[in-house]
Amino acid sequence: MSNIQNYTPLDLSAPTPLQTAKSAIPDLFPDVPCKRCLRCGNPMPLRRRKDALYCTDIGPGNCKDLASRERQEERKTEKRNQLTEKRYVHFEEFHALYPEVYTLLVDMLREAQLMGFRKYGIRGPWEIIRHKMKMKYGEDFKMNDHHTGFYAEKIIAENLDLKGFIELRKRR
């Protein structure tokens, strides 16, 4: 029974001896400049490669998860760019086949501008033109929604009077 009464719980919030030693590396050798990781800011081990910039360059480090997240973001961005290029090629093919879509969009946007609208999105006219083109070419006619952004950019580039009128969003 006396062992239970003398029991004191461990303080888990206190740093472990290893954590204390790691944080004290720069203080142990004040004359030797200690290089720090550019990602996480922690001091790098004394035995390191001279060209190492990150903890992960010299083995498992504190910012390994951060590095993998950065690589994952780079891959996502690259994939997104490839997809955008592919969609742009499809847009160019569609525009070559149906140039009247562009002229109808411009006409409808100018009409909305004359009616007094200060800003207007391209989706409204797009859906009206989709309906008109389906009536003209039949049920097999398709208009890809991904083309609206490319049409908006093309209209703004070629029609300066519609530059501030069309609302644009950042491409995802």
N, C-alpha and C positions, 0 to 999 in steps of 0.2 A: 503494500500500500504506500509506503513512503516514496517509491520511485514515481508513482503517478502524481503525487503532490509536488515533487520537485521538477516536473516536466515543464519546459518552456517551449512554445512553438517556434519554428524556424521563421526568420524574417525573410520572406521571399522577395521583398522589394529591394533589398540590399544587393549591390552588384557582387557577382561571383569573383573569386580571385583572378580567374582568367580574363574577365572583362576589365577588371582594374588594371591588370598588366598590359592589356592591349591599348587601353586609353593612355597609359603612362609612357609609351614608347618614345614619343618626342621629348619627354621630360628626362628620360634616362641618359640620353646623349645630347645635351644641349648644343655642343659644338658641331655635331654632324647634322647637316640639314636633312630633315625627314620629308620625303615626298608624300603628298596626300592624293587620294583617289579623286579624280575630277568629277565623278558622279556622286558619290556619297560623302566625300570629305573626310573619310576616316584615314588615319595614317597607314601607309603601306609597310609591310614587313621589311626588315633591314636587308634580308637577302632577297633582292628583287632584280628583275631585268631593268637595265638602264632606260629602255624605251617604253616601259610599262606606264600607261596612263590611268588604268582602272584596276580595281581589285581583281577583276576577273581575268586580266591579262596574265596574271602570275599564278593562277589556280583558283580554287573556290574562294570567293570573297563575299563581302557584305552586300555588294550591289549586284549579285548575280541575277536576282529576280528582276531588278530594274533594267539590266542589260537585255534580258530576254523579252521584257515588255517593249523596249525600244525597237528591237529587231522585229517583233510582231507588228508594231505600228508601221515600220518601214515596208514590210511585206503587204500590209493592207493598203497602204498608199500606192504601192506599185501595182497591185491588182486593180485598184480603183482607176488608175491612169490607163491601164490596158483596156479596161471595160469602156471607159470614156472614148478612147480612140476607136474601138470597135463600133460603138454607137454612132460616132461621128461619120464613119464610113457608110453605115446604113442610112443616116440622114442625107448624106450627099447623093446616094443612089435614089432615095425617095424623091428628093428635090428635083433631080434630073428627070424622073418619070412624070411628076406632077408639079410643074412650076406654077400652076394656077393657085395652088394652096398659098404660096407666098403672097401673090397679088391680092387674094381674097383677105388674108390676114391684115395686110397693110391697109386695105380699103376699110375694113371693119374697125380697125384701131383709130384711123383718122376720123371716121364717122363718130366714134365715141368721144374723141377729143373735141370735135365740133359741137357735140351735145353739151359740153361743159365739164366733163369728167377731168379731174386733175391728175389722177393716176388710174391705170387699168392693167389688169393681168391678162396674160395671153390665153389662159385656159378657157375663158368664156367664148371668144371667137373661135377657138380651136374646136370646141364641141359643136358649135353651129356649122362650121365648115365640114366637120366629120359627117354630120347628118346630110348636108347637101351633096357631098361627094358620094356617099353611099347611095343616095337616090339616083345620082348620075351614072355611077359605074356598077351598081349592083351590090348584093349582099356580101360578096367576097372581098370587097375593098376594105383595107385595114389602114389605120393611121396609128403609128406607135406613139405612146405618150412621152417617150424619152426624147422625141424630136422637138417638143415645145421649147425647151431651153435653147437649143441650137437655132431655132427660128427666131426666138426673141433676140438673141445676140446678133444674128444676121440683120434683122430689121433695124436694130439700134445702130449698127455699124453703117448701114446704107441709107438710113433716113434720120438725119440729125434732128428733125423737128419732133420725132418720137423718142428721143434719147431719155429725157427725164420722165416721160409719160408711162413707159412700160416698167412694171415692177419686176425686179429680178431677185432670185434667191441664190444662195451659194450652192453650187453643185455638190452633192454628197458622194 
